[in-house]
Amino acid sequence: MKAQDATRRDTLRLILAGVHNVEVEKQSSSLADADVVGVLQKQAKMRREAMETMSSRPEIVAREKSELVVIESYLPTQLSRDAIADRARAAIAAVGAKSPADQGKVMQRLMPEMRGQADGKVVASVVGELLAKGGA
């Protein structure tokens, strides 16, 4: 507030409101770190979707992008596509997946360990690509 950064202030207020809503929903006075990260991820996803749907309105896209930068500064570092591919290969081998039809099994095994570290859409696309190539 002292820095007069209205975007950061307003974004943090929205995040705190989201955390409060989850606290009320769970009937808890405080959330675990994983729950707070979940709120941050949900807020980031909302900003990304808004940027896609409002692509014809550059002023809204710019505002959403600046809010997304603030939100992402509080999220854990996201894994690179190569790191996701390495973990996906290990999960494919562990499950014994051979074709794209086995993608659900791989995702079911992979997503719990990737939660908070990678976007589910990116993980799904990497797994799909690897399975389309023959499972490795």
N, C-alpha and C positions, 0 to 999 in steps of 0.2 A: 504494500500500500504506500509506503514511503517513497518507493521508486516511481510511483505514478504509472505502473504497468497495468493498465486496465484489462488487457487481454488475459494476463496471468491471473490477476485477481478474480475476474469473472469465471475463468475456467476452474480455478481452485474451488470457488463457491459451488459450481455445478458438481464437481467431484465430491465435495463434502455432502451435498444434498443426496447424491447417489448412494454414498456410504450410509447416511442416515436412513434412507429408504430401506436398504438391505437390513440394517439393524432392527428397524421396526418390523419388517417382514419376518425376520428370524426371532423376534422377541428377545433380543440380546442388547446389552449395553455397550459391548465392544466386539469388534470382528477380529478374526484371525487374519494373519497377513495374506493368506491365500484368498480369502474373501475380498480383501481390499484390492488385491491384484486383479481379481475377477471384475470388480467394479471398474477399475481403470481400463481393462481390456474391452469391456462393454462400451465405455465412453469413447475409446479410440475407434472401435468398430463403427459406432454411430457417426463419428466425424468422417471416416473413410466413405461410408455409404452416402452421406450427405454431399460429399465432394463429387461423387459419381453422378448422383441424381441432379445436382444443381450445376452441372458443367457449363450451362449456358449463362450462368450468373457469376461472373468473375469476382465480384465483391464478396459474395457469400463463400465462394470457394477459397478465397484468400483468408477470410475470417476462420473458416473451418480448419484450414491448413495451419494457421498460427495456433489455434487451440490444440490441434493434434500434436504439434511440437511440444507444447507444455505438458500434455498428458504423457507422451512417450518419454519425457525426461524422468518421470516417476516409475515407469515400467522397467522390469528387468531387461537386460540386454537380450535382444532377439538373436537366435542362432542363424548362421549363414545357411544358404541353400546347400552348400557342400557338407556342412555338419549335419544337417537334417538328412541328407542322402546317406551319410555314413550310418546314422542310427537306424534309418529305414532299412538299409541292407541287413543290419544285424537282426532287426525284427522280422524281416522276410525269411531269413535263414532259420530263426527260432520257431516260427510258425510253420515253415515248410511251404510257403506260398509259391505257386507256379504260374498263375495266370491273373489277369485283372479281376476275375471273379472272386479272388481271395483278398481283395483290397479291404473289405470290412474286417476280416480277421487281423490283418496287419495294423489297421488303424486302431482297433480295439486294444491291441497290445501296446502300440506306440504312443498314443495320445496321453495316457496318464503321466508318463515320464516327460513329455514335451510341454505339458500345460504351463503356460506362462512364459515359455521360452520361444515358442513359434506359433504363428497363426495357423489355425486348422486347415484353411484353404491351401496354404502353401505346402503343408505336410501332405495333404491329400493329393495335390498335383505331383509332388515328388514321388510318392508311393505309386501313383498311377503310371508315371513315366517309367519307373523301374520295373514294374510288373509287365508293362507293355513290351519292354525289352527282353523279357524272359526271366524276371525274378532277381536279377543281380544288376 
